[in-house]
Every structure is written in C-alpha cells, then in structure tokens.
Amino acid sequence: MLSALCCCGVPGYFLWPAAQQHPVSAVLPSHIADLDLRQGAADQRATERLAEQAGGTNLVSSGDAFAGVYGDDNGKRVTVFGATGLRLTPESDVEAELAHLTDTYQIEDIRAFDLGETGVHERCGVGRTRQGTVVVCAWADHGSMATVLLTRRSVDESAELTGTLREAILVRG
C-alpha cells in the first residue's frame, strides 16, 4: 500500500491541478458581469493586433490566442488577451509576463492575488499609458495565460474582475 501511495498518490496530488486546468479553450462571451464585448471596427483592429502580439510572446505555448475589448456604460474599459495551451510553470510564467510588460506600462506595486484554486496564479499592478493610469493584471494556470488591462478601477477591484473574466472565458474539456 505504501508503494502504491508513493507511486501514484504523491505524483497524482501534484498533477491534479494540471489535469483540471488542461485542456481548455477560450470563448469570449458577449456579456461578463456589467461588461459588454465591444465589436466596433476599432475594437476589432485592437483585438487582432493584441492576438498577434500574444502569438509572438511567452503567452502562447501550444494553444490558441484570444483577445477582446469589453466596456461598461460608465466608460470603464477592459482589454483581455491571452492564449490557451499546456503550461508547466504558471507562477513563473505570470511573473515573466508582468516583467515583460513593465517596460511598456511602467508597472509598479505588483501584488499577488489568490483565486482560490491550486495552480492558478494572478498578479496585478498599476501602470501607465498615454491615456492615463491602468491596472495591469495577469493570470496563468496549467491550461491558460492572459493579460488584462483595466481602466478606472482599483487594483483590488481589478483583481476580482480578472478572476471573473477567467471563469467566464475558459471552457474546460
């Protein structure tokens, strides 16, 4: 019995999150929380550009890139871009993604947030664009990784919304 536990039980415990999180696909719903998917010509060009950029970064491992721009009635904007595919080191992947984006967005005060699921890592920090302040969040798990840019929200609110986006976008199986 001890042999079976050592052979199957211990490795199984560490592989369980990967088995739950991969394979996965991404589908951008037209509504998430109070946000609507924007489908204007400018938004389409922006999402195509982001999906292409995601295809050339460490976001893509072996899956498909996705990107979308969401907004609410109060002018708050949420841009999400990422990729599905097997990830062996999600924690270091999310850290590397934010380090890569720090040059572009001058991200400061990066904090980790717990999404309550083993193997899922989320980090958020405050950055800057030409239009002003933006919260930059990234998540990575064993089946996906994404970056989320959020305007006119606090870091805590942005982190919570990033978890909601992850749950709404990812389709397991």
Order of alpha helices (4+ residues) and beta strands (2+ residues): alpha-beta-beta-beta-alpha-beta-beta-alpha-beta-beta-beta-beta-alpha-beta
